[in-house]
């Protein structure tokens, strides 16, 4: 009877049935876009962005294959971090194959959103989610996914006003002033998320710009330290300021760059010189990065045309976590702090 009930619940809700007690994160290769799949031990699922919309549905196929391989047939939460092509642009396409339940975003587009992009990406997104639950978030909100605490730290150009637990220390890397003026772009409006699972902390700020990173990290670091930092904005040098990355003291950094998008040499320098860093993993070899690239074994897609290999991150309740490069099955386990 119990088996029947669980099976019936799976049919009704479409969530994955979990045998595992880990938080699993899949970082899908979308060639310099973003698509992350999260599966909690409670069997709840979240998709954070869906890569690029293309004629051949390249990223749709990649996201759907990764999700189905993980036993996922529905996303409890779909986060559109911002309304650019490589983030929310492909949400409607993935949603046709793996439907979402609740759609999380930063609300109305930012003031300097381009009218062409509005009709190409924002309007179709709104049309696709019509009749379903939309959760437009503010900094400080928590996405109520079961099994992992996910806190919104930035959204719509604003950031949390109070330090998170573990944050609030003065930032020794803070510059004398803000590095430029916030530009009202969708990047600046990115929904940034802090994930906490046991003692594990992961920060993913989507494409947040350094002009807004400043508010999170200066003069006090409102976040504290993290175990895993998902590089912002594919590793472009208008994000990932030294004052942010070095203050976070990540053990591990993972970069969602493309071969010719992101992975800037200046950014790679900041990442690799971050105090206490153990490993940098890259979705792609960065052509611009040259000698600054991570060692080949830590790169999922070292050559073009790429094999669309992804990273899997498995987090234990203790806070220990393992990163696996699915190209070569190289994996590293990092103990809890
Ligand atoms: Zn992007």
Boltz pocket constraint, residues with backbone or C-beta under 6 A from the ligand:
constraints:
  - pocket:
      binder: B
      contacts: [[A, 32], [A, 33], [A, 34], [A, 84], [A, 86], [A, 87], [A, 207], [A, 233], [A, 234]]
      max_distance: 6.0
